[in-house]
Every structure is written in C-alpha cells, then in structure tokens.
Amino acid sequence: MESFGTRLHRATARRGPLCVGIDPHPGLLARWGLPDDVTGLTRFCDTVVEALGDRVAVVKPQSAFFERFGAHGVGVLESTIRQLHSAGALVLLDVKRGDIGSTVAAYASAYLDPSSPMYVDAITASPFLGVGSLAPMFETAATHGGGVFVLALTSNPEGSSVQHARGADGRTVAQTVIDEIAQLNAGAQPLGSFGLVVGATVGETGHDLSRVGGPLLAPGLGAQGGSAADLRAVFGGALAAVLPSYSREVLGAGPTASGLRDAADRVLADCRAALAATD
Ligand SMILES: O=c1ccn([C@@H]2O[C@H](COP(=O)(O)O)[C@@H](O)[C@H]2O)c(=O)[nH]1
C-alpha cells in the first residue's frame, strides 16, 4: 500500500487542506435536537458522513465521545469509520494512545492493522512515555501505509509547562519530540507519514518545525479561539505541511448536511488563504 504521507498529500491536493473532527458533545446533540444516547450518536455521525465524507480530505472522530456510550458507542465508531472510508475520506482517529512498547504494539494492532474492525488511516499518540516507546505504532503504520500524529505543542493552555520544559541538552521536551519525528520522516517524499500535533493557539513558540518532513495537525481553531490567521505565526516556514483541524466550529452549523457543508467550505477558504499568504 502507498504510504500515509503520499495518500494524505494527494487527498489534500484534491479536496483541500482540511480536517474536520467528529466530536459529538452532549451539548451539540441537544442543539441538533438529538437524544444523548446511541441513537442520537448514530444520527449525528450519519449526518456528518453524508455531508462531509465525500468532500473533506481528513475526518477525525474523537474516540472519547464514542467510548462514553460503551460497546454500543464503539460500534457506532466502527460503522462511522467504514462509511467514511467508503466515501473516500481519510480517517484520523483521535485516541492519543501511549504506553510501554509491548502495550503500544496492541494499540498498533487495534488501529493500524487492516484486519482490525477499528482500522483507520492514522491515529494520534502521546509521547509522554518517550517517543521510542511508540516504535511498534511507527512500524505497524509503515508496514500498512498508516500514519501517526504525535503530540508536540498541544492547543490547551496547560500543555506548555510540560512541553516547554528543557532537558539536559537544552532542548525543550517538544523540540525533542519534533526532532525524533523528523528523523522518522527522513527522505520521505512528497510527505512523511509521521506527523505532529501543534495547536493553532500556541503562538510563536520558537520551536523549529521546518524540518519535520511530515504533516502538522493544527487543532484549536474556532471553538478554542485560534483562527486561520494565526497559522502563519505558529508554523512559519512549515505552512505547506499544515493540516488545519476544526470540530465544533463546523459541527455547530448542523444539523442540516447543507449547513455542515457550508461551514466546512467557509473554514477551508479561510485556511487556503492563510496557508497561501506571503509577506
Ligand atoms: O492539542 C490538541 C490535541 C487534540 N485536540 C482535539 O481536537 C479537537 C478540537 O475540537 P474543537 O471543537 O475544534 O475545539 C478535540 O477532539 C480535541 O480533543 C485538541 O483540541 N488539541
């Protein structure tokens, strides 16, 4: 199979640089007139798939909002993943997994092995046990054309005290993650399969993202206060690799499929303009 980086590069060239999250918050279900149960979850996801599955390059279900309904919620997640694949979207599952290597191998089987019911194109991962502990995910992803997005500079205000802490070599924790992921992508063309999560809200942090060689997922846009206009300050010379990600900003335009499509088109236009901007 082609690498995730190659598939992502083609998908964003065709559909535009945009990831839309499926985050069925209880408040959104209520706003859409849906019950806060598995029936409501199913209707919510079916509508998002109908509206955006054949339109947006990457769709990012947030696992937590499915897990809260137990096995039935996970069943809806599996069905949503299948429908998104049929509609031609790449699926990035936001699960932020991380553990010791032998357990990471099980997470890799769960999400990145095509024989799994929860198989997706890419997942998010936490490097808090060391980037090296994620090696089984990287290996499984490489074998099956998958991708892994590792948290580096997260969009929440609490993240910086850990991520900006400096090690003995003077580098921040985030820069260490950035550098290790850059090594994994070395030589990959047109884009590596190993990405980073860098929030659109973090501002100019002084971190060097120019040599990552893989995609840079930018959450924090819309509901968390980040805007497309902020992308330039955060990503500087790495703008070409940025994959802007919106959840509530788009989902809040439901419950009609046309409302969701219009919102996705609007944020995509904003992002295209911001990512193309030159001084
Ligand atoms: O640093 C991070 C990493 C992940 N997220 C996730 O993205 C979405 C954001 O949702 P919005 O409604 O667009 O705020 C959500 O699933 C988070 O868990 C993030 O926000 N920041």
The ligand as an SDF file (V2000), in Angstrom:
LIG
                    3D

 21 22  0  0  0  0  0  0  0  0999 V2000
   -3.6840   19.7000   21.1630 O   0  0  0  0  0  0  0  0  0  0  0  0
   -4.7750   19.1970   20.9090 C   0  0  0  0  0  0  0  0  0  0  0  0
   -4.9070   17.8860   20.5030 C   0  0  0  0  0  0  0  0  0  0  0  0
   -6.1450   17.4150   20.1850 C   0  0  0  0  0  0  0  0  0  0  0  0
   -7.2480   18.1890   20.2760 N   0  0  0  0  0  0  0  0  0  0  0  0
   -8.5520   17.6030   19.8970 C   0  0  0  0  0  0  0  0  0  0  0  0
   -9.0470   18.2810   18.7410 O   0  0  0  0  0  0  0  0  0  0  0  0
  -10.4440   18.5270   18.8700 C   0  0  0  0  0  0  0  0  0  0  0  0
  -10.6940   20.0090   18.9430 C   0  0  0  0  0  0  0  0  0  0  0  0
  -12.0730   20.2670   18.9440 O   0  0  0  0  0  0  0  0  0  0  0  0
  -12.6620   21.7720   18.7320 P   0  0  0  0  0  0  0  0  0  0  0  0
  -14.1260   21.6010   18.8780 O   0  0  0  0  0  0  0  0  0  0  0  0
  -12.2700   22.2000   17.3420 O   0  0  0  0  0  0  0  0  0  0  0  0
  -12.0610   22.6310   19.7840 O   0  0  0  0  0  0  0  0  0  0  0  0
  -10.8860   17.7760   20.1170 C   0  0  0  0  0  0  0  0  0  0  0  0
  -11.2810   16.4740   19.7370 O   0  0  0  0  0  0  0  0  0  0  0  0
   -9.6410   17.7120   20.9600 C   0  0  0  0  0  0  0  0  0  0  0  0
   -9.6200   16.5820   21.8080 O   0  0  0  0  0  0  0  0  0  0  0  0
   -7.1110   19.4880   20.6630 C   0  0  0  0  0  0  0  0  0  0  0  0
   -8.0950   20.2470   20.7500 O   0  0  0  0  0  0  0  0  0  0  0  0
   -5.8830   19.9560   20.9780 N   0  0  0  0  0  0  0  0  0  0  0  0
  1  2  2  0
  2  3  1  0
  2 21  1  0
  3  4  2  0
  4  5  1  0
  5  6  1  0
  5 19  1  0
  6  7  1  0
  6 17  1  0
  7  8  1  0
  8  9  1  0
  8 15  1  0
  9 10  1  0
 10 11  1  0
 11 12  2  0
 11 13  1  0
 11 14  1  0
 15 16  1  0
 15 17  1  0
 17 18  1  0
 19 20  2  0
 19 21  1  0
M  END
$$$$
